[in-house]
Amino acid sequence: MKLVFVLIMMMYAISAEAAMPYNDKMIAAIAKKTNSSKEEVLASLKTGCDSGITIYMRQCSFLHSVAADIKLNAVYQQLLKKLQGTGGVEKLRPAQRAWLAFRNANCAFDASSWEGGTGHSITVSTCETDMAEKRTRELGKYLRCDDNGCPGSN
């Protein structure tokens, strides 16, 4: 019976490890940004989102939001470098600030039906994650653009 239990636990650990969406570098970046240990981040990401326990789900969804923000900022910084000397930086910065204000307002609206409830912060974090991932893809498209019709290239 003990052997069966050990095998089940090993299978769970392997499946949890395989489902981890982030590499060691990202785990370290999330830990640094949240003043957590890498072990705490890993534990929250591995079990928190699917735990059914609100406090753990809240932490896990927050960490996904932090990861999405880290990725977004990395692509944004790369795009700023690419646009140096083109005049595009002066257009991208206010656009990004406006996007951030929109994201915050939009996610507050999205979560408004949960105001005061246990699902509020989870809904906000999930919204922020989704919107940051979409913005990252959008900025990535600009980053990969290499012809004269690219935004900010003039």
NUKEDREN-481738 format. One record per residue (C-alpha): residue number from 0; residue in three letters; x, y, z. Coordinates in steps of 0.25 Angstrom, whole numbers, plus 5000, padded with zeros to 4 digits. Example, Ala and Ser with C-alpha at 12.3 -4.5 7.8 and 13.67 -1.06 7.14 Angstrom:
2
<site><n>0</n><res>ALA</res><u>5049</u><v>4982</v><w>5031</w></site>
<site><n>1</n><res>SER</res><u>5055</u><v>4996</v><w>5029</w></site>
END
This chain:
154
<site><n>0</n><res>MET</res><u>5000</u><v>5000</v><w>5000</w></site>
<site><n>1</n><res>LYS</res><u>5011</u><v>5009</v><w>5003</w></site>
<site><n>2</n><res>LEU</res><u>5017</u><v>5007</v><w>4990</w></site>
<site><n>3</n><res>VAL</res><u>5004</u><v>5011</v><w>4983</w></site>
<site><n>4</n><res>PHE</res><u>5004</u><v>5024</v><w>4991</w></site>
<site><n>5</n><res>VAL</res><u>5018</u><v>5027</v><w>4988</w></site>
<site><n>6</n><res>LEU</res><u>5016</u><v>5025</v><w>4973</w></site>
<site><n>7</n><res>ILE</res><u>5003</u><v>5033</v><w>4973</w></site>
<site><n>8</n><res>MET</res><u>5011</u><v>5045</v><w>4980</w></site>
<site><n>9</n><res>MET</res><u>5023</u><v>5043</v><w>4970</w></site>
<site><n>10</n><res>MET</res><u>5013</u><v>5044</v><w>4958</w></site>
<site><n>11</n><res>TYR</res><u>5006</u><v>5056</v><w>4964</w></site>
<site><n>12</n><res>ALA</res><u>5020</u><v>5063</v><w>4966</w></site>
<site><n>13</n><res>ILE</res><u>5024</u><v>5060</v><w>4952</w></site>
<site><n>14</n><res>SER</res><u>5011</u><v>5065</v><w>4946</w></site>
<site><n>15</n><res>ALA</res><u>5012</u><v>5078</v><w>4955</w></site>
<site><n>16</n><res>GLU</res><u>5026</u><v>5080</v><w>4950</w></site>
<site><n>17</n><res>ALA</res><u>5022</u><v>5078</v><w>4935</w></site>
<site><n>18</n><res>ALA</res><u>5011</u><v>5088</v><w>4937</w></site>
<site><n>19</n><res>MET</res><u>5020</u><v>5099</v><w>4942</w></site>
<site><n>20</n><res>PRO</res><u>5019</u><v>5110</v><w>4932</w></site>
<site><n>21</n><res>TYR</res><u>5031</u><v>5118</v><w>4936</w></site>
<site><n>22</n><res>ASN</res><u>5046</u><v>5115</v><w>4936</w></site>
<site><n>23</n><res>ASP</res><u>5056</u><v>5117</v><w>4947</w></site>
<site><n>24</n><res>LYS</res><u>5060</u><v>5131</v><w>4943</w></site>
<site><n>25</n><res>MET</res><u>5045</u><v>5135</v><w>4943</w></site>
<site><n>26</n><res>ILE</res><u>5043</u><v>5129</v><w>4956</w></site>
<site><n>27</n><res>ALA</res><u>5055</u><v>5137</v><w>4962</w></site>
<site><n>28</n><res>ALA</res><u>5049</u><v>5150</v><w>4956</w></site>
<site><n>29</n><res>ILE</res><u>5035</u><v>5147</v><w>4962</w></site>
<site><n>30</n><res>ALA</res><u>5042</u><v>5144</v><w>4975</w></site>
<site><n>31</n><res>LYS</res><u>5050</u><v>5157</v><w>4975</w></site>
<site><n>32</n><res>LYS</res><u>5038</u><v>5166</v><w>4970</w></site>
<site><n>33</n><res>THR</res><u>5029</u><v>5160</v><w>4981</w></site>
<site><n>34</n><res>ASN</res><u>5040</u><v>5159</v><w>4992</w></site>
<site><n>35</n><res>SER</res><u>5037</u><v>5144</v><w>4993</w></site>
<site><n>36</n><res>SER</res><u>5047</u><v>5132</v><w>4992</w></site>
<site><n>37</n><res>LYS</res><u>5047</u><v>5124</v><w>4980</w></site>
<site><n>38</n><res>GLU</res><u>5042</u><v>5112</v><w>4988</w></site>
<site><n>39</n><res>GLU</res><u>5029</u><v>5120</v><w>4992</w></site>
<site><n>40</n><res>VAL</res><u>5027</u><v>5124</v><w>4978</w></site>
<site><n>41</n><res>LEU</res><u>5028</u><v>5110</v><w>4973</w></site>
<site><n>42</n><res>ALA</res><u>5019</u><v>5105</v><w>4983</w></site>
<site><n>43</n><res>SER</res><u>5008</u><v>5116</v><w>4981</w></site>
<site><n>44</n><res>LEU</res><u>5009</u><v>5113</v><w>4966</w></site>
<site><n>45</n><res>LYS</res><u>5009</u><v>5098</v><w>4966</w></site>
<site><n>46</n><res>THR</res><u>4997</u><v>5096</v><w>4976</w></site>
<site><n>47</n><res>GLY</res><u>4990</u><v>5110</v><w>4978</w></site>
<site><n>48</n><res>CYS</res><u>4982</u><v>5112</v><w>4966</w></site>
<site><n>49</n><res>ASP</res><u>4975</u><v>5099</v><w>4966</w></site>
<site><n>50</n><res>SER</res><u>4974</u><v>5097</v><w>4981</w></site>
<site><n>51</n><res>GLY</res><u>4960</u><v>5102</v><w>4983</w></site>
<site><n>52</n><res>ILE</res><u>4965</u><v>5110</v><w>4995</w></site>
<site><n>53</n><res>THR</res><u>4963</u><v>5125</v><w>4992</w></site>
<site><n>54</n><res>ILE</res><u>4975</u><v>5130</v><w>4999</w></site>
<site><n>55</n><res>TYR</res><u>4984</u><v>5121</v><w>4991</w></site>
<site><n>56</n><res>MET</res><u>4977</u><v>5124</v><w>4978</w></site>
<site><n>57</n><res>ARG</res><u>4978</u><v>5139</v><w>4981</w></site>
<site><n>58</n><res>GLN</res><u>4993</u><v>5137</v><w>4983</w></site>
<site><n>59</n><res>CYS</res><u>4995</u><v>5129</v><w>4970</w></site>
<site><n>60</n><res>SER</res><u>4987</u><v>5138</v><w>4961</w></site>
<site><n>61</n><res>PHE</res><u>4995</u><v>5150</v><w>4967</w></site>
<site><n>62</n><res>LEU</res><u>5008</u><v>5143</v><w>4963</w></site>
<site><n>63</n><res>HIS</res><u>5003</u><v>5140</v><w>4949</w></site>
<site><n>64</n><res>SER</res><u>5000</u><v>5155</v><w>4948</w></site>
<site><n>65</n><res>VAL</res><u>5014</u><v>5158</v><w>4953</w></site>
<site><n>66</n><res>ALA</res><u>5020</u><v>5149</v><w>4943</w></site>
<site><n>67</n><res>ALA</res><u>5012</u><v>5155</v><w>4931</w></site>
<site><n>68</n><res>ASP</res><u>5016</u><v>5169</v><w>4936</w></site>
<site><n>69</n><res>ILE</res><u>5031</u><v>5165</v><w>4936</w></site>
<site><n>70</n><res>LYS</res><u>5030</u><v>5159</v><w>4922</w></site>
<site><n>71</n><res>LEU</res><u>5022</u><v>5172</v><w>4917</w></site>
<site><n>72</n><res>ASN</res><u>5033</u><v>5181</v><w>4923</w></site>
<site><n>73</n><res>ALA</res><u>5044</u><v>5173</v><w>4916</w></site>
<site><n>74</n><res>VAL</res><u>5038</u><v>5174</v><w>4903</w></site>
<site><n>75</n><res>TYR</res><u>5034</u><v>5189</v><w>4905</w></site>
<site><n>76</n><res>GLN</res><u>5049</u><v>5192</v><w>4909</w></site>
<site><n>77</n><res>GLN</res><u>5054</u><v>5185</v><w>4896</w></site>
<site><n>78</n><res>LEU</res><u>5044</u><v>5193</v><w>4888</w></site>
<site><n>79</n><res>LEU</res><u>5049</u><v>5206</v><w>4894</w></site>
<site><n>80</n><res>LYS</res><u>5063</u><v>5202</v><w>4891</w></site>
<site><n>81</n><res>LYS</res><u>5060</u><v>5199</v><w>4876</w></site>
<site><n>82</n><res>LEU</res><u>5052</u><v>5212</v><w>4875</w></site>
<site><n>83</n><res>GLN</res><u>5064</u><v>5221</v><w>4881</w></site>
<site><n>84</n><res>GLY</res><u>5067</u><v>5232</v><w>4871</w></site>
<site><n>85</n><res>THR</res><u>5054</u><v>5230</v><w>4863</w></site>
<site><n>86</n><res>GLY</res><u>5044</u><v>5239</v><w>4870</w></site>
<site><n>87</n><res>GLY</res><u>5036</u><v>5227</v><w>4873</w></site>
<site><n>88</n><res>VAL</res><u>5040</u><v>5227</v><w>4888</w></site>
<site><n>89</n><res>GLU</res><u>5033</u><v>5240</v><w>4890</w></site>
<site><n>90</n><res>LYS</res><u>5020</u><v>5233</v><w>4884</w></site>
<site><n>91</n><res>LEU</res><u>5022</u><v>5220</v><w>4891</w></site>
<site><n>92</n><res>ARG</res><u>5023</u><v>5225</v><w>4905</w></site>
<site><n>93</n><res>PRO</res><u>5010</u><v>5232</v><w>4906</w></site>
<site><n>94</n><res>ALA</res><u>5003</u><v>5221</v><w>4899</w></site>
<site><n>95</n><res>GLN</res><u>5008</u><v>5211</v><w>4909</w></site>
<site><n>96</n><res>ARG</res><u>5004</u><v>5220</v><w>4921</w></site>
<site><n>97</n><res>ALA</res><u>4990</u><v>5221</v><w>4915</w></site>
<site><n>98</n><res>TRP</res><u>4990</u><v>5206</v><w>4913</w></site>
<site><n>99</n><res>LEU</res><u>4993</u><v>5204</v><w>4927</w></site>
<site><n>100</n><res>ALA</res><u>4983</u><v>5214</v><w>4932</w></site>
<site><n>101</n><res>PHE</res><u>4973</u><v>5207</v><w>4923</w></site>
<site><n>102</n><res>ARG</res><u>4977</u><v>5193</v><w>4928</w></site>
<site><n>103</n><res>ASN</res><u>4975</u><v>5197</v><w>4942</w></site>
<site><n>104</n><res>ALA</res><u>4962</u><v>5204</v><w>4940</w></site>
<site><n>105</n><res>ASN</res><u>4957</u><v>5192</v><w>4931</w></site>
<site><n>106</n><res>CYS</res><u>4961</u><v>5182</v><w>4941</w></site>
<site><n>107</n><res>ALA</res><u>4954</u><v>5189</v><w>4953</w></site>
<site><n>108</n><res>PHE</res><u>4941</u><v>5190</v><w>4944</w></site>
<site><n>109</n><res>ASP</res><u>4943</u><v>5175</v><w>4941</w></site>
<site><n>110</n><res>ALA</res><u>4944</u><v>5171</v><w>4955</w></site>
<site><n>111</n><res>SER</res><u>4933</u><v>5181</v><w>4960</w></site>
<site><n>112</n><res>SER</res><u>4923</u><v>5170</v><w>4962</w></site>
<site><n>113</n><res>TRP</res><u>4932</u><v>5163</v><w>4972</w></site>
<site><n>114</n><res>GLU</res><u>4934</u><v>5176</v><w>4980</w></site>
<site><n>115</n><res>GLY</res><u>4936</u><v>5173</v><w>4995</w></site>
<site><n>116</n><res>GLY</res><u>4936</u><v>5158</v><w>4991</w></site>
<site><n>117</n><res>THR</res><u>4946</u><v>5147</v><w>4992</w></site>
<site><n>118</n><res>GLY</res><u>4947</u><v>5146</v><w>4977</w></site>
<site><n>119</n><res>HIS</res><u>4950</u><v>5161</v><w>4975</w></site>
<site><n>120</n><res>SER</res><u>4966</u><v>5161</v><w>4975</w></site>
<site><n>121</n><res>ILE</res><u>4966</u><v>5148</v><w>4967</w></site>
<site><n>122</n><res>THR</res><u>4957</u><v>5154</v><w>4956</w></site>
<site><n>123</n><res>VAL</res><u>4966</u><v>5167</v><w>4956</w></site>
<site><n>124</n><res>SER</res><u>4979</u><v>5158</v><w>4955</w></site>
<site><n>125</n><res>THR</res><u>4973</u><v>5149</v><w>4944</w></site>
<site><n>126</n><res>CYS</res><u>4969</u><v>5162</v><w>4936</w></site>
<site><n>127</n><res>GLU</res><u>4982</u><v>5168</v><w>4938</w></site>
<site><n>128</n><res>THR</res><u>4989</u><v>5156</v><w>4933</w></site>
<site><n>129</n><res>ASP</res><u>4981</u><v>5154</v><w>4921</w></site>
<site><n>130</n><res>MET</res><u>4982</u><v>5169</v><w>4917</w></site>
<site><n>131</n><res>ALA</res><u>4997</u><v>5169</v><w>4919</w></site>
<site><n>132</n><res>GLU</res><u>4999</u><v>5156</v><w>4911</w></site>
<site><n>133</n><res>LYS</res><u>4991</u><v>5163</v><w>4899</w></site>
<site><n>134</n><res>ARG</res><u>4999</u><v>5176</v><w>4901</w></site>
<site><n>135</n><res>THR</res><u>5012</u><v>5168</v><w>4901</w></site>
<site><n>136</n><res>ARG</res><u>5008</u><v>5161</v><w>4888</w></site>
<site><n>137</n><res>GLU</res><u>5005</u><v>5174</v><w>4882</w></site>
<site><n>138</n><res>LEU</res><u>5018</u><v>5181</v><w>4886</w></site>
<site><n>139</n><res>GLY</res><u>5025</u><v>5168</v><w>4881</w></site>
<site><n>140</n><res>LYS</res><u>5019</u><v>5170</v><w>4868</w></site>
<site><n>141</n><res>TYR</res><u>5025</u><v>5184</v><w>4867</w></site>
<site><n>142</n><res>LEU</res><u>5038</u><v>5179</v><w>4872</w></site>
<site><n>143</n><res>ARG</res><u>5039</u><v>5169</v><w>4861</w></site>
<site><n>144</n><res>CYS</res><u>5035</u><v>5179</v><w>4850</w></site>
<site><n>145</n><res>ASP</res><u>5046</u><v>5182</v><w>4841</w></site>
<site><n>146</n><res>ASP</res><u>5041</u><v>5191</v><w>4829</w></site>
<site><n>147</n><res>ASN</res><u>5038</u><v>5206</v><w>4827</w></site>
<site><n>148</n><res>GLY</res><u>5024</u><v>5204</v><w>4831</w></site>
<site><n>149</n><res>CYS</res><u>5027</u><v>5201</v><w>4846</w></site>
<site><n>150</n><res>PRO</res><u>5021</u><v>5209</v><w>4856</w></site>
<site><n>151</n><res>GLY</res><u>5031</u><v>5219</v><w>4862</w></site>
<site><n>152</n><res>SER</res><u>5041</u><v>5217</v><w>4850</w></site>
<site><n>153</n><res>ASN</res><u>5040</u><v>5231</v><w>4845</w></site>
END
